[in-house]
Amino acid sequence: MEWLDPLLLARWQFGLTTLYHYLFVPLTLGMGLVVAIFQTVWYRTGSVKWLHLTRFFGKIFLINFAMGVVTGIVQEFQFGMNWSAYSRFVGDVFGAPLAFEGLLAFFLEATFIGLWIFGWDKLPRLAHLASIWMAVLGATLSAYFILAANAFMQNPVGYEMAADGSRAELVDFWAMLTNPVALAAFPHTITSAWMFAGAVVIAVSAWHLARGRNVEMMRPSLRFGMWFLVISFAGVALSGDQLSLVMVQTQPMKMAAAEAMYNTACGADASFSIFSLGTPDGSAEVWSLRVPWLLSLLSTHSFDGCVEGINDLQAQYTAQFGPGDYTPVIWVTYWAFRWMMGLGGAAALLSVAGLWLTRKKSRFTMKPWMWRVLVWSAPLPLIGSLVGWIFTEMGRQPWIVFGLMLTEDGVSPSVPGWNVLISLVAFTTIYAVLAVVEVGLIITYAQKGPDPLPDPNAPREPDSVENTPTTVY
């Protein structure tokens, strides 16, 4: 039966597990930086409100970090469970960056998070501040090593095939680390994670301000989140531009699929469609809203550049790799590419509007529906990141390692479909429960809010971190 096809089920399981794990990755990467910045402001200014904001958003950061660790471990187990042929093929290559990620970056991150959690009243303030920055560094390095491994799947470099052709062997670790795809994807991934963290800060702050709670703390928190998101979006746009150039050079079929462009086009004909109506595979078009020259500009940084079409690339790949369909699912790549950009742009526009409306203290009394919009807009950057990864991975199909191994050849040959189905249902059920717990915990802590500001006239003991003499306002 088709629904018991091991390849289909293994792809669904890995896709769902990866996307579920990625629900926690952006908030860990972004919120860690937010907490570090808040604590730095407290260290430099002595204003107690920044201490309370540090601890408040630090709780959200730690809840999310714990869930991310658990789901990440399960994700890596799948390489041996459902994708053993793929693991044997790339194990020598993947082993190096994943070892660095686990033994160096993750342990660096986990060690200093532990120091930060338990060192509030035990470490000197500067050492305690350094611990959260080191944790942020560890998380960022961890992301880079994982992206370097993923980049090999998009653009294999630094390897040689074994004499018997059975597997790829790493010969140049530095070439793998400096893969052009990794260098372009890293800032794009990091800045998109910052966007989501900024959106969470905005949503939490807006929820409290709408109810007139913790105003002295949530007012600067809201403004910070908006600026943080807007600046991060600028980074996403700039890095996305560079990533598109690399994509055209390394995976031209992915760019053609992103536009559902079947025939090679140059100049004004290489247009970008904002919205199209037609057949799902994009082969027939009824109506389209297009911007002339834009695809050429995105792909080549030239108004006269040419972008290869799906038909020409299919013929080229057939001649190079043999008979087969080398076209990804067009409707998925087309719409994922647009949702990725549209959701990120919408979040940035809301932040710009919010900055204008809250430019004066008196403007913080916005209408109730405005606060609700800010609260419910929190998932926009996250959903944009998720569909961006769907585009990245689905646009690589039918390859699991571009040009070297087809996805159908990477699945475990001895695992029956019913076995994969059972684990798929089990993991999906468990993850659904964990998602409810995770969201529930974050919402509970977010609604509880930070500790109230102390009375500036109340006596404080200088030896306690919480009660260190500070400027309240």
Secondary structure, DSSP 8 states (H G I E B T S, - for coil): -GGG-HHHHHHHHHHHHHHHHHTTHHHHHHHHHHHHHHHHHHHHH-BHHHHHHHHHHHHHHHHHHHHHHHHHHHHHHHHHHT-HHHHHHHHHHHHHHHHIIIIIIIHHHHHHHHHHHH-TTTS-HHHHHHHHHHHHHHHHHHHHHHHHHHHHHHS--SEEE-TTSSSEEE--HHHHHT-HHHHHHHHHHHHHHHHHHHHHHHHHHHHHHHTT-SHHHHHHHHHHHHHHHHHHHHHHHHHHHHHHHHHHHH-HHHHHHHHT--S-EEGGGS-EEEEEEE-TTSSSEEEEEEETTHHHHHHHSSTT-EE--HHHHHHHHHHHH-SS-----HHHHHHHHHHHHHHHHHHHHHHHHHHHHTSSGGGG---HHHHHHHHHTTHHHHHHHHHHHHHHHHTTTTEEETTTEEGGGTS-TT--HHHHHHHHHHHHHHHHHHHHHHHHHHHHHHHH-S-----TTS---TTSSTTS--B--
